[in-house]
Amino acid sequence: MIRAVTVLSLLFATACSSMRYDLDAVPVPVRAGKGGAGGEAFELKSKYVMYVHGLLGEKQPQVGALVAAECDGAKEVTDFRVSASPNLWDWLGTHLSLGFVRLKTVHIRGTVHR
C-alpha cells in the first residue's frame, strides 16, 4: 500500500513540472516591464516535450538562443513573456501517445527596441 502511494505521489508531483530557461546568452538587457514608446513586437514559437510526465526526460526549447537571434543589433527587449500551453495538435499527440509523450507549444513574446 505504501509503495503504491509513493509511486502515485511521484507521478502527481512530476505532472506539474515547470519550464526553465536561461537568458544569459542574450547580449541585450531583457525586462518584463513595459518599455518606452516604439519598438517592434515579436512572437516566437517552439516546442516543449516531456517523456512520461518528465520522469524519463524532457526536451526544452532554447529560449535564450531564440531571443538572441531575434534581437540581433537591438538596444533592449521589454515586455518579455514566456508561456507554455497545448494547442489542438499538442493535445491530440499527447492523447494518442496515451500520455507517455506530453507536448506543449511555447510562446515567447516581447518588444524589441532598436
PASEBA-1860 file (N, C-alpha, C; in nm, 3 decimals):
! residues 114
1> MIRAVTVL> 0.082/-0.120/0.000/0.000/0.000/0.000/0.087/0.126/0.000 ~ 0.188/0.127/0.087/0.275/0.245/0.095/0.351/0.265/-0.035 ~ 0.390/0.156/-0.096/0.462/0.163/-0.223/0.374/0.226/-0.333 ~ 0.248/0.187/-0.339/0.157/0.243/-0.439/0.134/0.392/-0.415 ~ 0.121/0.432/-0.292/0.101/0.574/-0.259/0.226/0.654/-0.298 ~ 0.343/0.598/-0.274/0.468/0.666/-0.309/0.479/0.686/-0.460 ~ 0.448/0.582/-0.536/0.455/0.591/-0.682/0.354/0.694/-0.733 ~ 0.233/0.692/-0.683/0.131/0.788/-0.725/0.170/0.931/-0.690
9> SLLFATAC> 0.225/0.951/-0.572/0.265/1.086/-0.533/0.378/1.138/-0.620 ~ 0.471/1.051/-0.660/0.578/1.092/-0.752/0.522/1.129/-0.889 ~ 0.427/1.052/-0.937/0.366/1.084/-1.066/0.292/1.218/-1.062 ~ 0.219/1.243/-0.955/0.147/1.370/-0.944/0.243/1.487/-0.927 ~ 0.352/1.466/-0.857/0.449/1.574/-0.836/0.519/1.611/-0.967 ~ 0.548/1.514/-1.051/0.617/1.544/-1.176/0.521/1.591/-1.284 ~ 0.394/1.569/-1.268/0.297/1.613/-1.370/0.289/1.764/-1.375 ~ 0.329/1.833/-1.271/0.322/1.978/-1.265/0.460/2.039/-1.283
17> SSMRYDLD> 0.537/1.988/-1.376/0.672/2.039/-1.394/0.668/2.177/-1.458 ~ 0.772/2.252/-1.438/0.778/2.386/-1.493/0.893/2.396/-1.593 ~ 0.880/2.489/-1.683/0.981/2.509/-1.785/1.087/2.605/-1.732 ~ 1.213/2.569/-1.752/1.323/2.654/-1.710/1.392/2.709/-1.834 ~ 1.440/2.833/-1.824/1.515/2.890/-1.935/1.619/2.988/-1.880 ~ 1.723/3.010/-1.959/1.835/3.094/-1.919/1.853/3.202/-2.025 ~ 1.858/3.328/-1.981/1.872/3.439/-2.075/2.013/3.496/-2.076 ~ 2.112/3.423/-2.025/2.250/3.472/-2.023/2.307/3.487/-2.164
25> AVPVPVRA> 2.256/3.412/-2.261/2.307/3.418/-2.398/2.259/3.542/-2.473 ~ 2.163/3.614/-2.417/2.109/3.733/-2.483/2.202/3.851/-2.456 ~ 2.255/3.915/-2.562/2.353/4.022/-2.542/2.295/4.158/-2.504 ~ 2.164/4.168/-2.492/2.100/4.296/-2.456/2.017/4.276/-2.330 ~ 1.986/4.385/-2.258/1.901/4.372/-2.139/1.760/4.324/-2.175 ~ 1.707/4.234/-2.095/1.571/4.181/-2.114/1.492/4.213/-1.988 ~ 1.379/4.284/-2.005/1.295/4.323/-1.892/1.151/4.278/-1.916 ~ 1.083/4.246/-1.808/0.943/4.208/-1.819/0.852/4.330/-1.820
33> GKGGAGGE> 0.901/4.443/-1.772/0.821/4.565/-1.765/0.805/4.631/-1.900 ~ 0.712/4.724/-1.905/0.686/4.799/-2.027/0.804/4.891/-2.057 ~ 0.834/4.907/-2.184/0.942/4.995/-2.226/0.887/5.128/-2.273 ~ 0.974/5.207/-2.329/0.933/5.336/-2.384/0.849/5.318/-2.509 ~ 0.816/5.431/-2.569/0.735/5.428/-2.691/0.816/5.366/-2.804 ~ 0.744/5.310/-2.898/0.809/5.250/-3.013/0.845/5.105/-2.987 ~ 0.928/5.053/-3.070/0.967/4.914/-3.057/0.888/4.826/-3.150 ~ 0.941/4.711/-3.174/0.879/4.615/-3.265/0.842/4.490/-3.187
41> AFELKSKY> 0.714/4.457/-3.185/0.666/4.338/-3.114/0.707/4.213/-3.190 ~ 0.742/4.109/-3.116/0.778/3.982/-3.178/0.713/3.868/-3.101 ~ 0.693/3.757/-3.171/0.644/3.634/-3.109/0.716/3.517/-3.175 ~ 0.777/3.434/-3.091/0.846/3.315/-3.137/0.775/3.193/-3.081 ~ 0.777/3.084/-3.154/0.714/2.961/-3.107/0.816/2.848/-3.110 ~ 0.804/2.759/-3.013/0.890/2.643/-3.005/0.811/2.531/-2.937 ~ 0.870/2.414/-2.922/0.802/2.301/-2.859/0.870/2.260/-2.729 ~ 0.790/2.217/-2.635/0.836/2.164/-2.507/0.779/2.022/-2.498
49> VMYVHGLL> 0.867/1.923/-2.483/0.825/1.783/-2.483/0.870/1.717/-2.353 ~ 0.777/1.649/-2.286/0.809/1.571/-2.166/0.779/1.425/-2.195 ~ 0.870/1.338/-2.152/0.852/1.195/-2.172/0.811/1.132/-2.039 ~ 0.696/1.068/-2.037/0.635/1.006/-1.918/0.632/1.109/-1.804 ~ 0.568/1.221/-1.831/0.549/1.329/-1.733/0.680/1.382/-1.677 ~ 0.786/1.375/-1.754/0.916/1.425/-1.711/1.002/1.324/-1.639 ~ 0.949/1.207/-1.610/1.029/1.106/-1.540/1.143/1.050/-1.626 ~ 1.122/1.042/-1.757/1.223/0.988/-1.847/1.292/1.097/-1.928
57> GEKQPQVG> 1.279/1.219/-1.885/1.347/1.330/-1.952/1.251/1.425/-2.019 ~ 1.308/1.530/-2.071/1.230/1.632/-2.138/1.318/1.704/-2.239 ~ 1.254/1.768/-2.335/1.324/1.848/-2.436/1.270/1.989/-2.425 ~ 1.353/2.079/-2.371/1.310/2.216/-2.351/1.363/2.305/-2.462 ~ 1.287/2.407/-2.502/1.336/2.497/-2.606/1.450/2.585/-2.553 ~ 1.537/2.625/-2.641/1.647/2.714/-2.607/1.599/2.859/-2.618 ~ 1.530/2.905/-2.514/1.468/3.037/-2.516/1.573/3.146/-2.534 ~ 1.684/3.137/-2.462/1.788/3.239/-2.471/1.845/3.250/-2.612
65> ALVAAECD> 1.871/3.138/-2.676/1.925/3.140/-2.813/1.824/3.196/-2.912 ~ 1.697/3.162/-2.896/1.594/3.214/-2.986/1.579/3.365/-2.972 ~ 1.580/3.414/-2.848/1.568/3.559/-2.825/1.692/3.631/-2.875 ~ 1.811/3.573/-2.854/1.934/3.635/-2.902/1.934/3.649/-3.054 ~ 1.885/3.548/-3.123/1.878/3.554/-3.269/1.777/3.658/-3.317 ~ 1.668/3.673/-3.243/1.563/3.768/-3.281/1.606/3.913/-3.258 ~ 1.680/3.938/-3.151/1.710/4.077/-3.115/1.853/4.114/-3.150 ~ 1.905/4.061/-3.258/2.040/4.094/-3.303/2.047/4.242/-3.339
73> GAKEVTDF> 2.136/4.316/-3.275/2.151/4.459/-3.302/2.054/4.548/-3.228 ~ 1.982/4.496/-3.132/1.885/4.575/-3.057/1.949/4.640/-2.935 ~ 1.880/4.741/-2.879/1.926/4.806/-2.756/1.875/4.733/-2.633 ~ 1.747/4.690/-2.638/1.687/4.619/-2.525/1.561/4.545/-2.569 ~ 1.518/4.453/-2.484/1.392/4.381/-2.505/1.306/4.409/-2.383 ~ 1.183/4.455/-2.406/1.091/4.484/-2.296/0.963/4.404/-2.313 ~ 0.880/4.408/-2.212/0.750/4.338/-2.211/0.770/4.190/-2.247 ~ 0.870/4.128/-2.185/0.909/3.991/-2.218/0.822/3.891/-2.143
81> RVSASPNL> 0.766/3.795/-2.217/0.679/3.692/-2.160/0.708/3.558/-2.225 ~ 0.705/3.452/-2.144/0.718/3.315/-2.194/0.604/3.234/-2.135 ~ 0.531/3.164/-2.220/0.421/3.079/-2.173/0.423/2.948/-2.250 ~ 0.378/2.843/-2.184/0.371/2.710/-2.246/0.231/2.655/-2.227 ~ 0.167/2.621/-2.337/0.032/2.565/-2.330/0.010/2.476/-2.453 ~ -0.076/2.377/-2.439/-0.101/2.289/-2.553/-0.203/2.349/-2.649 ~ -0.181/2.329/-2.777/-0.284/2.362/-2.876/-0.354/2.233/-2.915 ~ -0.439/2.237/-3.013/-0.516/2.119/-3.052/-0.425/2.003/-3.094
89> WDWLGTHL> -0.321/2.032/-3.173/-0.233/1.927/-3.222/-0.148/1.869/-3.108 ~ -0.107/1.954/-3.015/-0.034/1.905/-2.898/-0.122/1.813/-2.815 ~ -0.246/1.855/-2.794/-0.341/1.775/-2.716/-0.363/1.640/-2.784 ~ -0.381/1.643/-2.916/-0.405/1.520/-2.990/-0.283/1.427/-2.982 ~ -0.163/1.481/-3.001/-0.041/1.400/-2.992/-0.021/1.341/-2.854 ~ -0.051/1.420/-2.751/-0.038/1.372/-2.613/-0.133/1.257/-2.587 ~ -0.257/1.270/-2.632/-0.356/1.166/-2.604/-0.339/1.043/-2.692 ~ -0.290/1.060/-2.814/-0.264/0.943/-2.898/-0.145/0.862/-2.848
97> SLGFVRLK> -0.054/0.926/-2.775/0.058/0.853/-2.715/0.024/0.802/-2.576 ~ -0.103/0.810/-2.540/-0.152/0.766/-2.409/-0.086/0.842/-2.294 ~ -0.042/0.963/-2.320/0.018/1.045/-2.217/0.165/1.018/-2.192 ~ 0.224/0.925/-2.266/0.367/0.897/-2.247/0.454/1.010/-2.300 ~ 0.405/1.083/-2.399/0.475/1.199/-2.453/0.381/1.318/-2.439 ~ 0.421/1.416/-2.360/0.337/1.535/-2.340/0.397/1.650/-2.420 ~ 0.317/1.708/-2.507/0.360/1.816/-2.595/0.299/1.948/-2.551 ~ 0.377/2.055/-2.559/0.327/2.190/-2.534/0.394/2.285/-2.632
105> TVHIRGTV> 0.321/2.388/-2.672/0.376/2.493/-2.756/0.420/2.607/-2.666 ~ 0.543/2.652/-2.685/0.599/2.761/-2.606/0.589/2.889/-2.688 ~ 0.528/2.992/-2.629/0.516/3.123/-2.693/0.610/3.219/-2.621 ~ 0.699/3.280/-2.698/0.793/3.379/-2.645/0.755/3.512/-2.707 ~ 0.715/3.607/-2.623/0.667/3.737/-2.673/0.749/3.848/-2.609 ~ 0.760/3.957/-2.682/0.829/4.073/-2.629/0.830/4.186/-2.729 ~ 0.896/4.294/-2.691/0.911/4.411/-2.778/1.059/4.443/-2.791 ~ 1.109/4.450/-2.913/1.249/4.480/-2.939/1.262/4.629/-2.968
113> HR> 1.352/4.695/-2.897/1.381/4.838/-2.923/1.517/4.845/-2.989 ~ 1.518/4.897/-3.113/1.643/4.906/-3.189/1.697/5.047/-3.189
END
